Amino acid sequence: MDLITQFPLGDDIAVTLLVLGVLAVAALVAGAVVPSRLQRDEDSDEVDDDLGRRLGRQLTASGSLVLWVGLPAMVLLYLVPGSTDDRILRSAMMLVGLLIGPFAAWRGLAVQLAALGVDAERRPALIARLGALTVTGALGIAILPVVVLVWFVHASGASALMALAAGAAISALAIRVTAAPLDTAASAAGVLVGTDEHEIEADDPGNLGAAHLRTARMYRRGAALSADLVALTTAAAAVGILLGVPVLAGEGILVVLLGLGVAMLAAGAVALVPHLGDAGRERGALRLGGLIPAVLGGIGMVVAAALWLPSAYKNLRFAQVGMETFTDQAVAGPDPLPREQLLPQIEQAGADMGEMVSYTDDSRDAGALLDVVGLYTVSPSTVVAGALGLGVVVALAALLLLDRTGNRQGGTVLRAARTSRTGGALGTLAGLGSSALLAAGALSLLLLVAAVLSVLSAGVPGLALLLLVHVGLGALVVGVSCAGSLMAPTLADRPGTERGLRDAAAGSATGPRAVLLLAATAVALPALLPVVTALQGAPRAATLWEDRALHALTPLSLPVLAGVGLGAVTVLLVTASLLDGSRRLGASAVVETRAAFLEKRSAVNFDELSETVRRAVLPAMVVVVAMPLVAAFGLGPAALPGFVLGAVLSAAALGLWSLGAGATLASASAIIGHGRYGGAGSWGHSGALGGAVLTAALRSAIGSVALPLMLTSSLVSALMVSSAVGMFTDDTSAFLRWGIAVVALVIALTCWVVAATAPEVDLEDGEGEIAKPLFSRPDEEPTDSLDAMDWEVADEGAEPLAASKPARSTRSQSSQDPDGSAEQDGSARSKRVTAGSGRKRRGKKRK
């Protein structure tokens, strides 16, 4: 009992830490035991012998990227000013963060593999259990090092927690950027070639890209999702404690632990809520299975905060975290003063706040004094409970809003499907427009919350940003409460599942992923506070332009504006790099899959693509880590707040948009494939399939990458700001500072050139071994294999041999259209293509 009663932060915090530690260990043990004991059919068609090898190769590629980028970042972090003990602890915690990301990804894959081979009858019952297992395991991996660090280092471990969160964000970013090109390659092989060109269902074993689609989905839903949860949870804990201790003293740690504990309990409670519904109500049951734990967890968290925290600011635990005296000269003068001694004057000033504001200026000292007085006018229990409640409400609203993009019977999806009948471009345009509107609505909710928090915080910037972190904690509780929806596509959107449940599960993960992205935005933006605080507390520089580059934080400051632009440019550069890598790997996958169909191979191997993915995505990783150095040392430390703001808001907006667009077009193509609006094989279906692949590539390149990207940018900026400020104030040569920025740019440019000059498939006409059968439609039914074709044209006047390919296997759904529109549309199209080919041949003969 002495271990608890003598804990420096209080016995309640000690008990909370112990409970969190036990829950984390229990989640890890359950994640190791349950998958191994799950009964599976090892003879199932979905149990691929090469699946484990493909997943292992992809995880290895991600791990190598983590080491290539994370270890140099860890060395740079060691050079940040501080005592030797602090440097070692920070670097060690970043190493832990770099390692727990791949570990969480491996564990998430284990749960995905356990779901393979499960009988179709048992899949619905396992949605809640396996979903809870996946999410609680990721939360446990993130919470356990936080508990250990707070237990031993207490309130002084905030910087070490920031390093831990930065390492976890870098590892999550590596996993996401590695998945993006391979995801596009799998979609190109399975959808563009298998489904669109050969009319084979994407999940049909006869589709040569089906195995790679399964691999990409499992990696995205298991490995990448688990790494994202680890990065978000550690970032919420680190930023919450870093900002909470100076504002709420010991209760700043307590609120963070309370939010993490409720998130763990809500995710675990998902296993107890059934996700099954009657025929026609599967989607409502699936959504209700996440709403019940979210609402109960949110209410419990708000009530606990309101009853646990003191209602008077003066009753906070200042002494336990070393805040029993005022040390700021703006408040205490030249010598520190105890809080009790100044408390009567502060309370009197708070009663006369209006008069006090009128007699103060805009200087830093005057602002610090007003902040202290303002803090004593708020009720901690009220503002914290209100912020947590706002996070829950906004997350629920965003969940219902973005969930429409995946609803196959909703107006958004049906509009995109109908418009696809007029052409793929217009159908894609309809999906992009609808999802942009929904994304704007979701992001507007966060802006509305910011306006409310400015009132709750009594105008104190530090308290306002801390409450924004608490909003992120409330949203995190809602996001993890939808564990069943996150797992539903793995279990229910598979062959052999009833049509209603499969449609309900197909887009169910879009809403929860959007909530997690909003939670990450609410956590990443408050990282501005340590950056701004370091700049405001820095001494004056030697020259005027250096001083402006250090202290000018107004909207008219060119460094701030340049930082905002650099943040937006960073997001665009990452998107461009990943899209180019996706283009290269996707083109190679299409050519290889077409050749495999022509040669009548039983499988297609993408081993070479997996080996080259690291080269393709390395520029994206380097750009995210290098741009904060460019902003701080090239543009000036004052550019860092603008950089964080530009990167976070740009990533959030584009991420929400691409997430919704990907879900909308995927659902639209499925609707048409099931028989509506022309059915399988129609023009509308072909256009919707192309739009689905396009928006899926956008979703992989920015929608999925947005969460770790914004966390990495904000956390790295907060960790290295002290180093940039020190070099601007200790007479370090300006050429050395600019040299650091130039070196960072050179490294990023070199990685970009290396990736851009990588060999790619030759798509030119008549070059190398590229042959007509791979890039043109056949003129007649196939009779020969690929080896029997004439790949060369003898002379200009000679006719090349007709390109051939295997007979298409028509989808079974195409005959389900009650009015026969699918068959009529497909046959009409084939007649027009044949007639067009005949006209071309007759034109050649006349010439």
Secondary structure, DSSP 8 states (H G I E B T S, - for coil): -HHHHT-TT-HHHHHHHHHHHHHHHHHHHHHHHHHHH----TTSTT--TTHHHHHHHHHHHHHHHHHHHHHHHHHHHHTSSS-HHHHHHHHHHHHHHHHHHHHHHHHHHHHHHHHTT--TTTHHHHHHHHHHHHHHHHHHHHHHHHHHHHHHHGGGGHHHHHHHHHHHHHHHHHHHHHHHHHHHHHHIIIIIIIIIIT---TT-TTSTTHHHHHHHHHIIIIIIHHHHHHHHHHHHHHHHHHHHHHHHTHHHHHHHHHHHHHHHHHHHHGGGS-----TT-HHHHHHHHHHHHHHHHHHHHHHHHHHHS-SSGGGS--GGGT-SEE--HHHH-SS-EEHHHHHHHHHHHHHTHHHHHHT--SSHHHHHHHHHHHHTTS-HHHHHHHHHHHHHHHHHHHHHHHGGGG-TTSHHHHHHHHHGGG-HHHHHHHHHHHHHHHHHHHHHHHHHHHHHHHHHTTT-HHHHHHHHHHHHHHHHHHHHHTHHHHHHHHHHSSTTS-HHHHHHHHTTTHHHHHHHHHHHHHHHGGGHHHHHHHHHTS---SSHHHHHHHH--STT-HHHHHHHHHHHHHHHHHHHHHHHHHHHHHHHHHHHHHHHHHTT-S----HHHHHHHHHHHHHHHHHHHHHHHIIIIII-TTHHHHHHHHHHHHHHHHHHHHHHHHHHHHHHHHHHHTTSTT-TTSHHHHHHHHHHHHHHHHIIIIITTHHHHHHHHHHHHHHHHHHHHHHHHTT--HHHHHHHHHHHHHHHHHHHHHHHTS-----STTSTT--GGGTS--SS---S-GGGS--S--STTS-------------GGGGG-TT-HHHHHHHHHHHHHHHHHHHHHHHHHH-
